[in-house]
Amino acid sequence: MICSTSPSSSRGAQSCFARTSSRGRWWAAPRSTCARWSNLGACDLVLQVAPDLPSVFVDARKIGHVFSNLVSNAAAHSKPGDEILIAANPQNGSVRFSVTDHGPGIPAEHQARLFERFFRVPGSDPRGAGLGLAIAREIVTAHGGQIGVNSLPGLGAEFYFVLPAARRGFRHETKHPDRR
């Protein structure tokens, strides 16, 4: 399944990932982030979702924050009209989510430090404090997952995270702390 951020497909895009999340709302964050960047002509968001993904139980707001960060970074390093791909695929009893851009890429010598607090690739845009990927790592790790990057200079970057699939028959219900 492929969806885009165009107004005619936004309802379809919102439901693309619905069965991969306990509530299906995590998609709102990357969609709205890319919509903000799209107004500047910075990205064309494309979704590829494998059919019949297993469920994952997540804090939708926190995972939305992870996607918002990854999509914002991809858009910031993309040229107007570049495609940003968000994908979800099963992987060995887990679900692998990824955000891929076609920007300048990241030199190999800096990739190991990308998820450290306050680290920014030398020569990159000075905006930001270098905390976004460190926070994303903390959120993904708290969900029992792993986060990483694949990149070659000049060929863009793929940031991914893998979350464990929910155990079969497991039903997780939580109450939001603000709702009693």
Secondary structure by P-SEA (a helix, b strand, c coil): cccccccccaaaaaacccccccccccaaaaaaaaaaaaaacccbbbbbbcccccccccaaaaaaaaaaaaaaaaaaaccccbbbbbbbbbcccbbbbbcccccccccccccccccccccccccccccccccaaaaaaaaaaaacccccccccccbbbbbbbbbbcccccbbbbbcccccc
